[in-house]
């Protein structure tokens, strides 16, 4: 019997995981990728002896990678570093950083002005734990066939969590803590979803549980791109071919079935099934021309923040610098309220710094550091012109140098700046949005673009822009959900 052929469009983590799962199930799989190398946002830059992770620099729910490899009968080939402290937070009006530990007794010492911090944190995290485990299988790790099935799933979640659907994360934190520093630091997880705590539903307090109690944060020995390298090695064993520099621009169809996808060079790629590892909303609009996902309607949806990133190779070892660091000002509420819909670059930006050479010394030459700086900025709907990118980068690097007491500007050996325009063009990110559609209640679960196309019966979607959402482990879950969807559809076709 001839194997069914699956064409995966996009070699991001979701596409790679889906390809491996399906290849192990006996499908003939081929991957097309626009970029010159695999990984999507989970990518790598090599420059002047330095190696940089392009996007994701850490993750939680590390056990989802165990599930992936176990389901494919592969011993997990990745080795992880657990982060302790999880990260450091620098405020512009404080002389030293707050170190965020999983150990609540140690963490309490960071917040002497928050009376009964440990007791309050335990109460807050107990509620967050309840949300996590009461929704993990009922809502997150499942497919939906209709809004009715979603409504039934929601009805199965304990009613005690309902109030958190109608308040934002910041107000939830205000009901537990009094000091600004605690509220700001606990709210930083909202930015992992590409939003602010004032736009993020309170149910996402579950992310504080995942970081502080459930699984913590991890990175990969050898750098985050090691995940991609391992996946490529396993795909090669399965005979999966990957073709690079290939961007899909149009399609052919017949009787609600896609019969081919055509690339920029005019070559048509034919398969039985198609899995799209590109933005699930934008691809429907841009390629399939579906009215529901037209540019006009996409622009009215809620999108995550755009990344402005700087990659620095720095001479010397920076003392007392941690793997993950957040640099904030003293006007958090005002900053978060205004900056992400502004048409100008911030004068005093908030930003994140990852120093992967702390755990992976091979990523930098001897006696050097590699710095990855991420500043969340407005997407291209609000700020279209990024000709000021280098100036903003100078501003951020100068500020960082002052705050850690190290002359980074004059010790820089190599530098690359990626504004939202480059993220958009390189990785096909709609309007430069870093994580795709936001995670408000009208854009999650069955309200998110589905992982099966509404019109074309043989087209599926995987990745951060479809169910269940964004984040490396969540994308791994997404690959399992689309595999289950495909297998269920084929089973029903056989029994029909």
C-alpha positions as CSV (number, residue, x, y, z in Angstrom):
1,X,0.0,0.0,0.0
2,X,1.4,3.4,-1.0
3,X,2.2,5.7,2.0
4,X,0.1,8.9,2.2
5,X,2.3,11.9,1.5
6,X,2.3,14.8,3.9
7,X,3.7,18.2,2.9
8,X,4.8,20.3,5.9
9,X,5.1,24.0,5.1
10,X,7.5,25.6,7.6
11,X,10.4,24.0,9.5
12,X,9.7,25.8,12.8
13,X,9.5,23.7,16.0
14,X,5.8,22.8,15.3
15,X,6.5,21.7,11.8
16,X,9.6,19.6,12.8
17,X,7.7,17.9,15.7
18,X,4.7,17.1,13.5
19,X,6.9,15.8,10.7
20,X,8.7,13.5,13.1
21,X,5.5,12.2,14.7
22,X,3.9,11.5,11.3
23,X,7.0,9.9,9.8
24,X,7.1,7.6,12.8
25,X,3.5,6.7,12.1
26,X,4.3,5.6,8.5
27,X,3.5,8.7,6.5
28,X,5.8,9.9,3.7
29,X,6.8,13.4,4.9
30,X,8.4,16.3,3.1
31,X,9.2,19.8,4.5
32,X,9.4,23.1,2.7
33,X,11.1,26.1,4.4
34,X,11.3,29.7,3.3
35,X,14.5,30.4,5.4
36,X,18.0,29.1,4.6
37,X,17.9,26.9,7.7
38,X,15.3,25.2,9.9
39,X,14.0,26.3,13.3
40,X,11.7,29.3,12.6
41,X,12.0,31.6,15.6
42,X,13.9,28.9,17.4
43,X,16.9,29.7,15.3
44,X,20.6,30.5,15.4
45,X,23.0,33.2,14.3
46,X,26.7,32.6,14.0
47,X,28.8,35.7,13.6
48,X,32.5,36.5,14.3
49,X,33.0,33.5,16.5
50,X,29.9,34.0,18.5
51,X,26.7,31.9,18.4
52,X,23.4,33.5,19.3
53,X,19.9,32.0,19.9
54,X,17.7,34.1,17.7
55,X,14.4,33.8,19.7
56,X,13.4,31.5,22.5
57,X,16.1,31.3,25.3
58,X,14.4,29.2,27.9
59,X,11.2,27.2,28.5
60,X,9.1,25.5,31.2
61,X,7.1,22.2,31.1
62,X,10.3,20.4,30.0
63,X,8.4,17.1,30.3
64,X,6.6,17.8,27.0
65,X,9.9,17.1,25.2
66,X,10.1,13.8,27.0
67,X,6.6,13.0,25.8
68,X,7.5,13.9,22.2
69,X,10.5,11.6,22.0
70,X,8.8,8.8,24.0
71,X,5.9,8.9,21.5
72,X,8.4,8.4,18.7
73,X,10.3,5.6,20.5
74,X,13.4,7.7,20.9
75,X,15.4,8.2,24.1
76,X,15.4,11.9,24.7
77,X,18.8,13.1,23.3
78,X,18.6,16.6,24.9
79,X,20.2,17.6,28.1
80,X,18.7,20.5,30.0
81,X,20.1,23.0,32.5
82,X,17.7,24.1,35.3
83,X,18.0,27.8,36.0
84,X,18.6,28.9,39.6
85,X,17.9,31.7,40.1
86,X,15.2,31.7,37.5
87,X,16.0,35.3,36.5
88,X,17.1,38.6,37.9
89,X,15.1,41.8,37.8
90,X,16.7,45.2,37.7
91,X,14.7,48.3,38.4
92,X,16.1,51.7,37.4
93,X,15.6,53.1,40.9
94,X,17.1,50.2,42.8
95,X,20.8,49.6,43.5
96,X,20.7,45.8,43.2
97,X,18.6,43.2,41.3
98,X,15.9,41.0,42.7
99,X,16.8,37.4,42.3
100,X,13.8,35.2,41.7
101,X,14.2,31.8,43.3
102,X,11.8,28.8,43.3
103,X,12.5,28.4,47.0
104,X,9.9,30.7,48.5
105,X,11.9,31.1,51.7
106,X,14.8,32.5,49.7
107,X,12.4,34.5,47.5
108,X,10.8,36.1,50.6
109,X,14.2,37.5,51.5
110,X,14.1,39.5,48.3
111,X,10.9,41.3,49.4
112,X,11.3,42.4,53.0
113,X,8.7,45.1,52.6
114,X,6.0,42.6,51.6
115,X,4.6,41.5,54.9
116,X,3.9,37.7,55.1
117,X,5.2,37.3,51.6
118,X,5.7,33.5,51.8
119,X,2.1,33.0,53.1
120,X,0.7,35.2,50.4
121,X,2.7,33.6,47.7
122,X,1.6,30.1,48.8
123,X,-2.0,31.2,48.7
124,X,-1.6,32.8,45.2
125,X,0.3,29.8,43.8
126,X,-2.2,27.3,45.2
127,X,-5.0,29.1,43.2
128,X,-2.7,29.2,40.1
129,X,-2.0,25.5,40.5
130,X,-5.7,24.8,40.6
131,X,-6.2,26.6,37.3
132,X,-3.3,24.8,35.7
133,X,-4.4,21.3,36.6
134,X,-8.2,21.9,36.2
135,X,-7.6,23.2,32.6
136,X,-4.6,21.2,31.4
137,X,-6.6,18.3,29.9
138,X,-10.1,19.8,29.9
139,X,-9.1,22.9,27.8
140,X,-5.5,22.9,26.7
141,X,-4.5,19.4,25.6
142,X,-7.4,18.7,23.3
143,X,-9.0,19.3,20.0
144,X,-12.4,21.0,19.4
145,X,-14.8,20.1,16.7
146,X,-17.2,23.0,17.4
147,X,-17.9,25.9,19.7
148,X,-20.5,23.7,21.4
149,X,-17.7,21.2,22.3
150,X,-15.7,24.1,23.7
151,X,-18.7,25.3,25.7
152,X,-19.0,21.8,27.2
153,X,-15.3,21.7,28.0
154,X,-15.6,25.1,29.8
155,X,-18.6,23.8,31.8
156,X,-16.4,21.0,33.1
157,X,-13.9,23.4,34.7
158,X,-14.7,24.0,38.4
159,X,-16.8,27.1,38.8
160,X,-14.4,28.6,41.4
161,X,-12.1,29.7,38.6
162,X,-14.8,31.7,36.7
163,X,-14.1,35.1,38.4
164,X,-10.6,35.0,36.9
165,X,-12.1,35.1,33.4
166,X,-13.4,38.6,34.1
167,X,-10.4,40.3,35.6
168,X,-6.9,40.9,34.3
169,X,-3.7,39.6,35.8
170,X,-2.7,42.8,37.4
171,X,-5.9,43.1,39.4
172,X,-5.4,39.5,40.5
173,X,-2.0,40.3,41.8
174,X,-3.3,43.4,43.5
175,X,-5.7,41.2,45.5
176,X,-2.8,39.2,46.9
177,X,0.2,41.6,47.2
178,X,0.8,45.2,48.3
179,X,4.3,46.2,47.1
180,X,4.8,47.3,43.5
181,X,8.0,45.3,43.0
182,X,6.2,42.0,43.8
183,X,3.3,42.8,41.5
184,X,5.5,43.8,38.7
185,X,7.8,40.8,38.9
186,X,5.0,38.3,39.2
187,X,3.3,40.0,36.2
188,X,6.3,39.5,33.9
189,X,5.0,36.1,32.8
190,X,2.4,38.0,30.8
191,X,5.1,39.2,28.5
192,X,5.8,35.6,27.6
193,X,2.4,35.7,26.0
194,X,3.4,38.8,24.1
195,X,1.1,41.1,26.1
196,X,1.0,43.2,29.3
197,X,-0.6,42.1,32.6
198,X,-3.3,44.7,32.0
199,X,-4.4,42.9,28.8
200,X,-3.8,39.4,30.0
201,X,-6.7,37.4,31.7
202,X,-6.1,36.5,35.4
203,X,-6.3,32.8,34.5
204,X,-2.7,33.1,33.2
205,X,-1.5,33.4,36.8
206,X,-1.0,29.6,36.1
207,X,2.2,30.6,34.5
208,X,3.6,31.7,37.9
209,X,2.8,28.2,39.1
210,X,4.7,26.7,36.2
211,X,7.8,28.8,36.9
212,X,7.9,28.9,40.7
213,X,6.6,25.5,41.6
214,X,5.6,23.1,38.9
215,X,8.6,22.8,36.6
216,X,10.8,25.9,36.7
217,X,12.8,27.2,33.8
218,X,15.3,25.4,31.6
219,X,17.6,25.8,28.7
220,X,19.4,23.3,26.6
221,X,23.1,22.3,27.0
222,X,24.8,23.4,23.8
223,X,22.3,26.2,23.2
224,X,18.6,26.2,22.3
225,X,19.2,25.4,18.7
226,X,20.3,22.0,19.8
227,X,16.6,21.1,19.8
228,X,16.4,21.8,16.1
229,X,19.7,19.9,15.3
230,X,18.4,16.9,17.2
231,X,15.1,17.0,15.4
232,X,16.8,17.3,12.0
233,X,19.0,14.3,12.8
234,X,16.0,12.2,13.7
235,X,14.1,13.3,10.6
236,X,17.0,12.4,8.4
237,X,16.9,8.8,9.8
238,X,13.2,8.7,8.8
239,X,14.0,9.8,5.2
240,X,12.2,13.2,5.6
241,X,13.5,15.6,2.9
242,X,13.7,19.4,3.7
243,X,13.9,21.9,0.9
244,X,15.0,25.4,1.9
245,X,14.6,28.8,0.2
246,X,11.1,27.8,-0.8
247,X,8.2,30.1,-0.1
248,X,4.6,29.1,-0.9
249,X,2.7,31.9,-2.7
250,X,-0.4,30.2,-4.2
251,X,-2.4,27.0,-4.4
252,X,-4.5,24.7,-6.6
253,X,-7.8,23.1,-5.4
254,X,-10.7,21.0,-6.4
255,X,-13.8,20.0,-4.6
256,X,-12.7,21.6,-1.3
257,X,-9.4,19.7,-1.4
258,X,-6.0,21.3,-2.0
259,X,-4.3,19.6,-4.9
260,X,-1.0,21.5,-4.8
261,X,0.9,24.4,-3.3
262,X,3.0,26.6,-5.6
263,X,6.2,28.3,-4.6
264,X,7.8,31.6,-5.7
265,X,9.7,29.8,-8.4
266,X,6.5,28.5,-9.9
267,X,7.0,24.9,-8.8
268,X,3.8,23.1,-7.6
269,X,4.2,20.7,-4.7
270,X,1.7,17.9,-4.5
271,X,0.7,15.8,-1.5
272,X,-2.3,14.0,0.1
273,X,-2.2,16.1,3.2
274,X,-0.8,19.5,4.0
275,X,0.4,20.8,7.4
276,X,1.0,24.5,7.6
277,X,3.6,25.7,10.2
278,X,3.1,29.3,9.4
279,X,0.8,31.8,11.0
280,X,-2.6,30.0,10.9
281,X,-4.6,33.2,10.5
282,X,-2.3,35.1,8.1
283,X,-1.8,32.0,5.8
284,X,-5.5,31.5,5.5
285,X,-5.8,35.2,4.4
286,X,-2.7,35.7,2.4
287,X,-2.5,32.4,0.5
288,X,-6.0,30.9,0.6
289,X,-7.6,34.4,0.3
290,X,-10.3,33.5,2.9
291,X,-12.4,36.6,3.6
292,X,-12.6,35.9,7.3
293,X,-8.8,36.4,7.4
294,X,-8.5,39.3,5.1
295,X,-5.9,42.0,6.0
296,X,-8.6,44.3,7.1
297,X,-10.0,41.7,9.5
298,X,-6.6,40.5,10.6
299,X,-5.6,44.1,11.6
300,X,-8.7,44.3,13.9
301,X,-7.6,41.2,15.8
302,X,-5.4,41.3,18.9
303,X,-1.8,40.5,18.1
304,X,1.2,40.0,20.4
305,X,4.0,42.5,20.8
306,X,6.8,42.8,18.2
307,X,10.4,41.8,19.0
308,X,13.2,44.3,18.7
309,X,16.4,42.3,19.2
310,X,20.1,43.0,19.5
311,X,22.8,40.3,19.4
312,X,26.1,41.4,21.0
313,X,29.5,39.7,21.2
314,X,31.3,41.4,24.1
315,X,34.9,41.2,25.2
316,X,35.5,40.2,28.8
317,X,33.5,38.4,31.4
318,X,30.8,40.5,33.0
319,X,30.7,39.9,36.8
320,X,27.5,39.1,38.7
321,X,25.4,38.8,35.6
322,X,22.8,36.1,35.3
323,X,21.5,33.9,32.5
324,X,18.1,35.7,32.4
325,X,17.7,39.4,33.3
326,X,14.9,41.9,33.1
327,X,15.7,45.7,33.0
328,X,12.7,47.8,34.0
329,X,12.1,51.4,34.8
330,X,10.1,52.9,37.7
331,X,6.9,53.7,35.8
332,X,5.7,50.2,34.9
333,X,2.0,50.9,34.8
334,X,2.3,54.0,32.6
335,X,4.9,52.3,30.3
336,X,2.9,49.2,29.8
337,X,-0.3,51.2,29.1
338,X,1.3,53.4,26.4
339,X,4.3,51.9,24.7
340,X,2.8,49.0,22.8
341,X,0.5,51.1,20.6
342,X,3.0,54.0,20.2
343,X,4.2,55.1,16.8
344,X,7.7,56.0,18.1
345,X,10.5,54.1,19.8
346,X,10.7,54.3,23.6
347,X,13.2,56.8,25.0
348,X,13.7,54.7,28.2
349,X,12.9,51.2,27.0
350,X,12.2,48.1,29.2
351,X,14.1,45.0,28.0
352,X,15.3,41.5,28.6
353,X,18.9,40.2,28.4
354,X,19.9,36.6,28.0
355,X,23.6,35.7,28.5
356,X,23.7,32.1,27.2
357,X,27.5,32.0,27.6
358,X,26.8,31.6,31.4
359,X,25.6,28.0,30.8
360,X,27.0,27.4,27.3
361,X,30.6,28.8,27.2
362,X,31.1,27.5,23.7
363,X,28.7,30.1,22.4
364,X,31.4,32.8,22.8
365,X,35.2,32.9,22.3
366,X,37.4,32.6,25.4
367,X,37.0,35.5,27.9
368,X,33.9,36.8,26.0
369,X,30.2,37.0,26.5
370,X,27.3,36.7,24.1
371,X,24.3,38.9,24.9
372,X,20.8,38.6,23.4
373,X,18.7,41.6,24.1
374,X,14.9,41.7,23.5
375,X,12.8,44.8,23.8
376,X,9.1,44.4,23.2
377,X,7.8,47.1,20.9
378,X,4.7,48.1,18.9
379,X,3.9,45.9,15.9
380,X,4.0,47.3,12.4
381,X,0.4,48.4,12.5
382,X,1.4,51.2,14.9
383,X,5.1,51.8,14.1
384,X,5.8,51.1,10.4
385,X,9.2,52.9,10.0
386,X,12.2,51.3,11.8
387,X,14.9,53.4,10.2
388,X,15.8,54.5,13.8
389,X,16.7,50.9,14.8
390,X,20.4,51.4,15.2
391,X,19.8,54.5,17.4
392,X,17.4,52.6,19.6
393,X,19.9,49.8,19.9
394,X,22.6,52.3,20.9
395,X,20.2,53.7,23.6
396,X,19.5,50.2,25.0
397,X,23.1,49.1,25.0
398,X,24.3,52.4,26.7
399,X,21.6,52.0,29.3
400,X,22.5,48.4,30.0
401,X,26.2,49.3,30.4
402,X,25.4,52.0,33.0
403,X,23.1,49.7,35.0
404,X,25.5,46.8,35.3
405,X,28.7,48.9,35.5
406,X,30.3,47.6,32.4
407,X,31.4,49.5,29.2
408,X,29.5,47.3,26.8
409,X,29.6,49.9,23.9
410,X,33.4,50.0,23.8
411,X,33.8,46.3,24.5
412,X,31.5,45.2,21.7
413,X,33.2,42.9,19.2
414,X,30.2,42.1,17.0
415,X,26.6,43.3,16.8
416,X,23.4,42.5,14.9
417,X,20.1,44.4,15.2
418,X,16.8,42.9,14.1
419,X,13.8,45.3,14.1
420,X,10.2,44.0,13.6
421,X,10.5,44.6,9.9
422,X,13.2,42.0,9.7
423,X,11.3,39.6,11.9
424,X,8.4,40.0,9.6
425,X,10.3,39.4,6.4
426,X,12.5,36.6,7.7
427,X,9.9,34.5,9.5
428,X,6.6,35.6,7.8
429,X,5.4,37.1,11.1
430,X,2.2,39.0,10.5
431,X,2.9,42.8,11.1
432,X,6.1,41.7,12.9
433,X,4.1,40.2,15.8
434,X,6.5,38.0,17.7
435,X,4.1,35.3,18.9
436,X,1.1,35.7,16.6
437,X,-2.4,36.2,17.9
438,X,-2.7,37.3,21.5
439,X,-4.3,35.1,24.1
440,X,-7.3,37.0,25.2
441,X,-10.4,35.0,26.0
442,X,-11.8,35.6,22.5
443,X,-8.6,34.2,20.9
444,X,-7.9,31.0,22.9
445,X,-8.9,27.3,22.6
446,X,-11.7,26.9,20.1
447,X,-11.8,30.7,19.6
448,X,-8.2,30.5,18.1
449,X,-7.7,29.7,14.4
450,X,-8.3,25.9,14.3
451,X,-5.7,23.3,13.5
452,X,-7.9,22.1,10.6
453,X,-8.9,24.4,7.8
454,X,-12.6,25.3,7.7
455,X,-12.8,24.9,3.9
456,X,-10.1,22.5,2.7
457,X,-10.5,19.0,4.1
458,X,-6.8,18.0,3.7
459,X,-5.2,21.1,5.3
460,X,-4.0,21.3,8.9
461,X,-2.1,23.9,11.0
462,X,0.5,23.6,13.7
463,X,2.4,26.1,15.8
464,X,2.0,29.1,18.2
465,X,-0.7,30.7,16.1
466,X,-3.2,27.8,16.4
467,X,-4.3,25.7,19.3
468,X,-3.3,25.6,22.1
469,X,-1.1,28.7,21.8
470,X,2.4,30.0,22.2
471,X,5.6,28.8,23.9
472,X,7.9,25.9,23.1
473,X,6.2,23.2,25.1
474,X,2.8,24.4,24.0
475,X,3.9,24.1,20.4
476,X,5.1,20.6,21.1
477,X,1.6,19.9,22.4
478,X,0.2,21.5,19.2
479,X,2.1,18.9,17.1
480,X,0.5,16.1,19.1
481,X,-3.0,17.6,18.6
482,X,-2.6,17.9,14.8
483,X,-1.3,14.4,14.6
484,X,-4.4,13.2,16.6
485,X,-6.6,15.3,14.3
486,X,-5.1,13.7,11.2
487,X,-5.3,10.2,12.5
488,X,-9.0,10.7,13.6
489,X,-9.9,12.1,10.2
490,X,-8.3,9.2,8.3
491,X,-10.0,6.7,10.7
492,X,-13.4,8.2,10.0
493,X,-12.7,8.2,6.2
494,X,-11.9,4.4,6.3
495,X,-15.0,3.6,8.3
496,X,-17.3,5.8,6.3
